Amino acid sequence: MKMGVFKKWGKSVIGRFSKVQLLSIGIIVVIAFFIGDSNVFNRFNNEMKISELNKQIKYYREETQKNKEKLTEFYSGKENIEKFARENYLMKKPGEDVFIIE
């Protein structure tokens, strides 16, 4: 029953247009979706790029938050700065020996 309705509707719509008009509409649709600057393939690629950039934004926001926490820790006291220098730059106090284990 539903197929009959669609066939009837399709014939009434197609019957209103001439072949030239239908061909023109078809060409416009092909140009709009497949050949133009904003075609389906470009949109898909742009969506992929947007997704990748959103992942990068999330990563850098997390890194920024970690760095802010480290910075506030450094401002909290001289001991924290000394600890950071010892761990990352292998600095030492006079008379100490530093052993590097890798």
C-alpha positions in Angstrom: 0.0 0.0 0.0 2.8 2.4 0.9 4.7 1.7 -2.3 1.7 2.6 -4.3 1.5 6.0 -2.5 5.2 6.7 -3.3 4.8 5.7 -6.9 1.7 7.9 -7.3 3.5 10.8 -5.6 6.6 10.3 -7.7 4.7 10.3 -10.9 2.8 13.4 -10.0 6.0 15.3 -9.1 8.0 14.1 -12.2 5.0 14.7 -14.4 5.0 18.4 -13.4 8.6 19.0 -14.7 9.9 18.7 -18.2 12.9 16.5 -19.1 15.1 19.6 -19.5 14.1 20.8 -16.0 14.8 17.4 -14.4 18.1 17.3 -16.2 19.0 20.8 -15.0 18.0 19.9 -11.4 20.1 16.7 -11.6 23.2 18.6 -12.9 22.8 21.2 -10.1 22.6 18.5 -7.5 25.7 16.7 -8.9 27.6 20.0 -8.9 26.5 20.9 -5.4 27.3 17.6 -3.8 30.3 16.3 -5.7 32.0 18.9 -7.8 31.7 22.2 -5.9 34.1 23.7 -3.3 32.0 22.4 -0.4 31.4 18.9 -1.7 30.7 15.8 0.3 34.4 14.7 0.3 35.7 18.1 1.5 33.1 18.1 4.3 34.2 14.7 5.4 37.9 15.7 5.4 37.0 18.9 7.3 35.1 16.9 9.9 38.1 14.6 10.4 40.4 17.7 10.8 38.0 19.3 13.3 38.0 16.1 15.3 41.8 15.9 15.4 42.1 19.5 16.4 39.6 19.1 19.2 41.7 16.2 20.5 44.8 18.5 20.4 42.9 21.2 22.2 41.9 18.8 25.0 45.5 17.6 25.3 47.0 21.1 25.5 44.3 22.2 28.0 45.3 19.3 30.2 49.0 20.1 29.8 48.3 23.8 30.7 46.5 22.8 33.8 49.4 20.5 34.9 51.9 23.3 34.2 49.8 25.8 36.2 49.8 23.3 39.2 53.6 23.0 38.9 54.0 26.7 38.8 52.0 27.3 41.9 54.0 24.5 43.6 57.2 26.3 42.7 56.0 29.6 44.2 55.1 27.8 47.4 58.7 27.5 48.6 62.4 27.3 48.0 62.4 23.6 48.7 60.2 22.8 45.8 62.4 24.7 43.4 65.5 22.9 44.7 63.7 19.5 44.4 62.8 20.3 40.7 66.4 21.4 39.9 67.8 18.2 41.5 65.4 15.9 39.6 65.5 17.5 36.2 68.8 19.2 35.9 70.9 16.9 38.1 72.0 19.8 40.3 73.6 19.0 43.7 74.7 20.7 46.9 78.4 21.1 47.6 79.9 17.9 48.9 77.2 15.6 47.5 77.6 12.9 44.9 74.9 12.4 42.2 74.4 8.9 40.8 72.4 8.6 37.6 70.5 5.4 37.1 68.9 4.8 33.7 
